[in-house]
Amino acid sequence: MLGQVGEGFKVAMVTLDGGRIGIAAQAVGIAQGAWDHANKYAKERKAFGKAVSQFEAIRFMLADMQTEI
């Protein structure tokens, strides 16, 4: 038996605490990778003779995405 009788939930939560940081770090890394991809695409994609990253609306979207990360 692990721990005392009636303390199982506490033991489980303490055990899971270590993994939460790693999972959060992975999520931030995935989000940053998605932003990097979107930013690169916006710089390469052309519309009306210029990169879509030059349009104010796209810049706002990319900035909002980055601040959320």
C-alpha positions in Angstrom: 0.0 0.0 0.0 1.2 3.5 -0.8 0.6 6.1 2.0 -2.1 6.0 4.6 -5.7 4.9 4.4 -7.8 7.7 3.0 -4.8 9.6 1.6 -4.9 8.1 -1.9 -6.1 11.2 -3.6 -3.4 13.3 -2.1 -0.7 10.8 -3.1 -2.1 10.7 -6.6 -2.1 14.5 -6.9 1.5 14.8 -5.6 2.6 12.1 -8.1 0.9 13.9 -11.0 2.4 17.3 -10.1 5.7 16.5 -11.7 4.2 15.7 -15.0 2.1 18.8 -15.3 5.2 21.1 -15.8 6.4 18.9 -18.7 3.0 18.7 -20.4 2.7 22.5 -20.1 6.2 23.0 -21.6 5.3 20.7 -24.5 2.1 22.7 -25.1 4.0 26.0 -25.2 6.6 24.5 -27.6 3.9 23.2 -29.9 2.2 26.6 -29.9 5.4 28.4 -30.6 6.1 26.0 -33.5 2.7 26.6 -34.9 3.3 30.4 -34.7 6.7 30.0 -36.4 5.1 28.1 -39.2 2.3 30.6 -39.6 4.7 33.5 -39.6 6.9 31.9 -42.2 3.9 31.2 -44.4 2.6 34.7 -44.1 6.0 36.0 -45.2 6.1 33.6 -48.2 2.4 33.9 -49.3 1.8 36.7 -51.8 -1.5 38.6 -52.4 -2.0 41.7 -54.4 1.7 41.8 -55.2 3.1 41.6 -51.7 3.6 39.2 -48.8 0.4 38.8 -46.7 2.5 39.5 -43.7 2.6 43.1 -44.9 -1.1 43.5 -44.3 -2.1 45.1 -41.1 -4.8 42.5 -40.3 -2.4 39.6 -40.6 0.2 41.4 -38.5 -2.5 41.9 -35.8 -3.4 38.2 -35.9 0.3 37.2 -35.6 0.8 39.6 -32.8 -2.2 38.3 -30.9 -1.1 34.8 -31.4 2.4 35.5 -30.0 1.0 37.3 -27.0 -1.2 34.3 -26.2 1.9 32.1 -26.2 
